[in-house]
């Protein structure tokens, strides 16, 4: 893990967001949270973020507009989309990542570690 790696998690389901934060912090990451895209952008702009983990479905729509705006602000930022769907409609490759919501904490930590390490090599 990169020293002092900071993750921003966005999810409109507060229980899932809280659990994800606990798992990531127990693995040594600093974690900011937001319950919607607008709040997420504010947190992102105010902090140095190494990885964003966002629910694919945010409120009534998808997180696509949010990811597009993040990508404009930081083209190489690793972004991990969480979804309950088996596949996303668009191909996902670094700096974008996909994680199924049913993956356990170990798998999530492994994917997060991999995304952060990969982005640190560029």
C-alpha positions in Angstrom: 0.0 0.0 0.0 1.2 3.5 -0.7 1.9 5.4 2.5 -1.1 7.5 3.6 -3.4 6.3 0.8 -6.7 8.0 0.9 -9.9 6.6 -0.4 -13.2 8.4 -1.2 -16.3 6.1 -1.0 -19.6 7.2 -2.4 -22.8 5.3 -1.8 -26.4 6.4 -1.1 -26.9 3.3 1.1 -25.4 4.6 4.4 -25.1 1.2 6.1 -23.1 -0.2 3.2 -21.0 3.0 3.1 -20.3 2.7 6.9 -19.3 -0.9 6.6 -17.0 -0.3 3.6 -15.3 2.6 5.5 -14.7 0.3 8.6 -13.2 -2.5 6.4 -10.9 0.0 4.5 -9.8 1.8 7.7 -9.0 -1.6 9.4 -6.7 -2.2 6.4 -4.9 1.0 7.1 -6.5 3.4 4.6 -7.8 6.9 5.4 -11.4 7.1 4.2 -13.7 9.9 3.3 -17.4 9.2 2.6 -20.2 10.9 0.7 -23.8 9.8 0.1 -24.2 11.5 -3.3 -22.2 12.7 -6.3 -22.4 16.4 -5.4 -21.0 15.8 -1.9 -18.4 13.4 -3.4 -17.1 16.0 -5.8 -16.8 18.5 -2.9 -14.9 16.0 -0.8 -12.7 15.1 -3.8 -11.8 18.7 -4.6 -11.0 19.5 -0.9 -8.7 16.5 -0.3 -5.9 14.5 -1.9 -7.6 11.2 -2.9 -5.7 8.1 -4.2 -8.8 6.1 -5.2 -12.5 6.6 -5.5 -15.0 3.8 -4.9 -18.5 4.6 -6.1 -21.7 2.8 -6.2 -22.7 2.3 -9.9 -26.3 3.4 -9.0 -26.4 6.7 -7.1 -30.0 7.7 -6.3 -32.2 7.7 -9.3 -29.4 7.5 -11.9 -26.0 5.9 -12.5 -22.7 7.2 -11.3 -21.6 7.7 -15.0 -21.9 11.5 -14.9 -20.0 11.6 -11.6 -17.2 9.4 -13.0 -17.0 11.5 -16.1 -16.6 14.7 -14.0 -14.0 13.0 -11.8 -12.1 11.9 -15.0 -12.0 15.5 -16.2 -10.5 16.6 -12.9 -8.0 13.8 -12.6 -7.6 11.6 -15.8 -5.4 9.0 -14.1 -7.3 8.7 -10.8 -8.3 5.0 -10.2 -12.0 4.7 -9.9 -13.7 1.5 -8.7 -17.4 1.1 -9.5 -19.4 -1.2 -7.2 -22.4 -2.9 -8.7 -24.8 -5.8 -8.0 -24.9 -6.5 -11.8 -22.8 -9.3 -13.1 -21.2 -7.1 -15.7 -21.2 -3.4 -16.6 -22.3 -2.3 -20.0 -19.1 -0.5 -20.8 -15.7 -2.1 -20.7 -13.7 -1.4 -17.6 -9.9 -1.3 -17.5 -7.3 0.7 -15.6 -7.6 3.4 -14.3 -11.2 2.2 -13.9 -12.1 -0.9 -11.9 -15.2 -3.0 -11.2 -16.1 -4.8 -8.0 -19.2 -6.8 -7.4 -21.1 -5.8 -4.3 -21.2 -9.4 -3.1 -17.4 -9.7 -3.0 -16.1 -10.1 0.5 -13.9 -7.8 2.5 -10.7 -9.7 1.6 -11.4 -9.4 -2.1 -12.3 -5.7 -1.8 -9.0 -5.0 0.0 -7.0 -6.9 -2.6 -8.7 -5.0 -5.4 -8.2 -1.7 -3.7 -4.5 -2.5 -3.0 -4.0 -3.5 -6.6 -5.6 -0.4 -8.0 -3.6 2.0 -5.7 -0.3 0.2 -6.5 -1.0 0.2 -10.2 -1.7 3.9 -10.2 1.4 4.6 -8.2 3.6 3.0 -10.9 2.5 5.4 -13.6 
